Amino acid sequence: MNRQKNPLDVLVRIALGALLILSSGFSQAMAESPTEVVRETSNAILTEIHGRRAEFEASNAALDAFVRDRLIAHIDQTYSARLVLGLHGRSASRAQIEAFAGALSDSLMRRYGRALLEVEAGTQVRVSGEVPVRDGKIIRVNTLVDRAGGAPIPVDYMMRPDSDGKWRAFDVIVEGVSYVQTFRAQFDEPIRKQGLDQVIEDLRANRIELDVE
């Protein structure tokens, strides 16, 4: 698919896989650095995806459970949602932000969850660097996703520690395109015109196409 014609489709397909890869190590690696979390867990989770491919292809429920266990429970959904909302988040209540975060995550899973099965066999992740941001309060972990069928894809993870010191991802940057910034641009106009509560309701009802032409 051409990313220039449909950047969000490709971004989300890669970003979901990337976040899944990263999030798998959070529960075991609370004291480790962001780079160690990525390096020690990325290829293991890729192996699991390929090893369970037949199971996942036969059962949407098994795939959904796998994605939610590895991904949704371990990313910083609320903080990420605040960033996506941008200025709209300043006037939103915490309950609204959490509702938006949940509705967006559910919508992404419905639309792109099975895209994880498209990850090619032999795909490997290489950590190429780690850049501290805001005096080390945020870490940008740079990786390259090596594929058998094409050039390596640069994928960067923006991470910050929670109150327990566990590093959580809140943004993924694929080939220079930010998940957060892409969705912020998409949701700005609907929220301004319809209000946040209506956008949340539309997301839940699958009335919003998470797609940019």
C-alpha positions in Angstrom: 0.0 0.0 0.0 1.3 3.5 -0.8 1.9 5.4 2.4 1.7 8.8 0.6 -1.9 8.0 -0.5 -2.9 6.4 2.8 -0.4 7.2 5.5 -2.5 6.3 8.5 -3.2 2.7 7.3 0.5 1.9 7.0 1.5 3.8 10.1 -1.0 2.1 12.3 -0.3 -1.4 10.9 3.4 -0.9 11.7 2.8 1.0 14.9 0.5 -1.7 16.4 3.1 -4.3 15.7 5.9 -2.2 17.1 4.0 -1.3 20.3 3.1 -5.0 20.7 6.7 -5.9 20.4 7.8 -3.3 22.9 5.0 -3.8 25.5 5.7 -7.5 25.9 8.6 -6.9 28.2 7.2 -4.3 30.5 5.9 -6.6 33.3 9.2 -8.5 33.5 11.5 -5.5 33.1 10.4 -2.7 35.4 14.0 -1.9 36.5 15.5 -2.2 33.0 16.4 0.7 30.8 14.1 1.4 27.8 16.8 0.0 25.4 17.1 -3.2 27.4 13.3 -3.7 27.3 13.3 -3.4 23.6 16.4 -5.4 22.9 15.5 -8.3 25.2 11.9 -8.8 24.3 11.3 -7.7 20.7 12.4 -10.8 18.8 10.9 -13.1 21.3 7.4 -11.7 20.7 7.9 -11.8 17.0 8.6 -15.5 17.4 5.4 -16.0 19.3 3.4 -14.2 16.7 4.7 -16.6 14.0 4.5 -19.6 16.2 0.8 -19.0 17.0 -0.1 -17.8 13.5 -2.4 -20.8 12.7 -4.2 -20.3 16.1 -4.7 -16.6 15.5 -5.9 -17.1 12.0 -8.5 -19.6 13.2 -9.7 -17.5 16.2 -10.3 -13.8 16.3 -10.9 -14.2 20.1 -7.4 -15.7 20.6 -5.8 -12.9 18.6 -7.8 -10.2 20.4 -6.8 -11.6 23.8 -3.2 -11.8 22.8 -3.2 -8.2 21.6 -4.9 -6.9 24.7 -2.7 -8.8 27.1 0.5 -7.7 25.4 -0.5 -4.3 24.2 -3.4 -2.5 25.7 -2.6 -3.3 29.3 0.9 -2.0 29.1 1.0 1.2 27.1 0.3 4.6 28.6 -3.1 5.0 27.1 -4.3 8.0 29.1 -1.1 10.1 28.5 -1.1 9.2 24.8 -4.8 10.2 24.6 -4.0 13.6 26.2 -1.4 14.1 23.5 -3.7 13.1 20.7 -6.4 15.5 22.1 -3.9 18.4 22.2 -5.7 21.6 23.2 -9.0 19.8 23.5 -7.5 17.8 26.4 -7.1 20.9 28.5 -10.9 21.3 29.0 -11.7 17.6 29.1 -12.3 15.8 32.4 -10.1 12.8 33.3 -13.2 10.6 32.7 -13.6 11.9 29.2 -9.9 11.4 28.4 -10.0 7.8 29.7 -13.2 7.2 27.7 -11.5 8.6 24.6 -8.4 6.5 25.2 -10.5 3.3 25.5 -12.7 4.1 22.5 -9.7 4.8 20.3 -7.9 1.7 21.4 -10.9 -0.5 20.8 -11.4 1.1 17.3 -7.8 0.4 16.4 -8.0 -3.2 17.5 -11.2 -3.7 15.4 -9.6 -2.2 12.3 -6.0 -3.2 12.5 -5.6 -6.1 15.0 -5.4 -8.8 12.3 -2.7 -6.8 10.5 -0.3 -8.2 13.0 -0.5 -11.5 11.2 1.0 -9.8 8.1 4.3 -9.4 9.8 6.8 -11.3 7.6 8.6 -14.4 8.9 12.2 -13.5 9.6 11.5 -10.0 10.7 14.0 -8.8 13.3 14.3 -5.7 15.4 17.7 -3.9 15.9 18.1 -1.2 18.5 20.2 1.6 16.9 20.3 4.1 19.7 18.7 5.8 22.7 18.1 9.6 23.0 17.1 11.3 26.3 14.5 14.0 26.0 13.5 16.6 28.6 16.6 15.9 30.8 16.0 12.1 30.6 12.3 12.2 31.7 11.5 10.8 28.3 13.5 8.4 26.3 13.4 7.9 22.5 14.5 4.5 21.6 15.6 4.2 17.9 15.2 0.8 16.2 15.3 -0.6 12.7 12.9 -3.3 11.7 14.7 -5.7 9.3 12.4 -7.4 6.8 13.1 -10.1 4.3 11.0 -8.4 1.7 12.3 -4.8 1.8 14.5 -2.2 3.3 14.7 -1.7 7.1 12.0 0.4 8.5 13.0 3.0 11.2 10.7 2.8 14.2 11.2 5.0 17.2 9.5 4.5 20.6 8.7 7.4 22.9 8.8 6.2 26.5 8.4 7.5 30.0 8.4 5.9 33.4 5.2 5.6 35.5 5.0 6.0 39.2 6.5 2.5 39.8 9.4 3.1 37.5 8.0 1.0 34.7 8.8 2.3 31.2 5.7 2.7 29.1 5.3 3.7 25.4 3.1 6.6 24.6 4.0 7.3 21.0 5.5 5.4 18.0 7.3 7.2 15.2 7.4 5.2 11.9 9.6 6.6 9.2 9.4 10.0 10.8 5.6 9.9 11.1 4.2 10.1 14.7 1.2 8.1 15.7 0.2 10.9 18.2 0.5 13.7 15.7 -1.3 11.8 12.9 -4.3 11.2 15.1 -4.2 14.7 16.6 -4.6 16.1 13.1 -7.5 13.7 12.3 -9.5 14.3 15.5 -9.1 18.1 15.7 -11.9 19.1 13.4 -14.5 16.5 14.5 -14.0 17.5 18.2 -14.3 21.2 17.4 -17.5 20.7 15.4 -19.2 18.0 17.4 -17.6 17.9 20.8 -15.5 15.3 22.5 -18.4 13.3 23.9 -19.9 12.8 20.4 -16.6 11.8 19.0 -16.2 9.2 21.7 -19.7 7.9 21.0 -18.9 7.7 17.3 -15.7 5.9 17.9 -17.5 3.3 20.0 -20.2 2.9 17.3 -17.5 2.5 14.6 -18.8 5.6 12.8 -15.3 7.1 12.5 -13.0 5.9 9.8 -9.5 5.8 11.2 -8.1 6.6 7.7 -6.6 9.5 5.9 -6.5 9.7 2.1 
